[in-house]
Amino acid sequence: MCWRFGSVSDADTGCEQGWLVREGEVLASAEVQSTSKGKLIGLLGRTGLDGALVLERTRSVHSFGMRFDLDIAFIDADDIVIRTLQLKRNRMTLPVWRSYLVIEAEAGSFGHWELKIGDKIELRK
């Protein structure tokens, strides 16, 4: 189920449920945000995240107002992980121009999933 921020509904945010998959293995459940409003709200107000948040058509993210550090993966149009990083609270990434979507997860998740640059990620909705 997509998380709601205040009175914002799934219809307002464009949130869909899905799965992150690598080579047939499910890595995590995913909330997929495709609208500007949904991407702007992102993880604001949350104290944690079980799974991942996927931001479509995104090249840069921030962690201003977040309550926890994030693992960030930039994915290109061919579904390949092209960059990963850990983003501390109240920071902003530089744009990754080849990025088509971004995966955000709680810090430490990528280590648990063994996610690395070059992995091909499938987003199943």
N, C-alpha and C positions, 0 to 999 in steps of 0.2 A: 504494500500500500504506500502510495506517495505521501510524504510528510506535508502537513499544512502549516503555513505561517500565518497566524492571526486568522483573518476571514478570507484568505486567499484559497481558492478551490483548485482542484486538479485541472479543471477546464481553463482557469486563468493562467496557470503556469505551464500548461502543455506537458504535464508530467505523465510518463508512461512507465510501466514496470517491465523489467527485462532481466537478462542474465549476461554476465561476462564469461566468455568461453575461450579457452586456448586449447587447440588440438583435441577437441572433444571433451575436455575437462572443464567443468563449471568452476570458475574461480570465486564468484560472488553474485549475489542478487544485485540488481542495479535499478536505480531511479534515473530515468532519462528525462532531462530537461531540454526542450527545444525552442521555447519562446524566450524573448528578451526578458520578460518579467520573471519567469521561472529561473533563468540563469542569474539574474540580478539578486534574487533572494537566496538561491543556492543553499548553503548550510547554515545561514544566519539563525540564531536562536537555539540551535541544537547543542546538546552536551556530548554527543557522540554519534556514530554512524555505524550501523550494522550492514555491511555490504559496501556499495560504491554509489557515487553520484556521477552521472555522465552528462557532460555539457556539449551539445552538438554545435558545430560551426563556431568553435572557440579557439583562440590562439594565446590567450593570456588569462590568468586568474589572480585573485587576491585572497587574503585571509583576514582582512580587517573585520573586527567584530566577532571573529570565531572564538570558540571556547576550547579548541584543541588543535594540535598541529596536524598537518595533512601530508599524505603521499600524493604526488601529482604525476600523471603520465600523459604525455602528448602523443596523439595517434594521428598518422597521416591518412590520406584518402585511400590508401591501399590496406588500411587496418593494421599497420605496423607501428609498434612502439618506437618512437624516434627520440624521446627524451624522458627521463624520470628525475624527480627531485623530491626532497622533503621540504615543505614550506612551513616555517614557524608562523605562529600567530602574528597578525598585524603586519604582514609583508605582501609584496606583489611580485609576480614573475615578469620577466621580459617576454615580449611576444615571440612565439615560435612560429615563424611564417608558414612552414609546411604543415602545421597542425590543422587537422580537420575537426577533431574532437578531443576533449580532455576528460580523463578519469580522475576523480578525487576520492580518496579513502582516508580513514584514520591512519595517522603515522604508524608505521610498522606493518601495515597490511601487505604491502608489496613484498616485503621480506617473507612473510608467511606464505604468500602465493607464489613466491620465487619469480616474480615478474621482472623482466629485464628488457633492455633495448634489443630490438630485432624480433621480439615475440609478435606473432600475428594474433590479434584479438578479434573475436567475433562478438558482436552485440546482437543477442537474440531477444526480440520483443515479443 
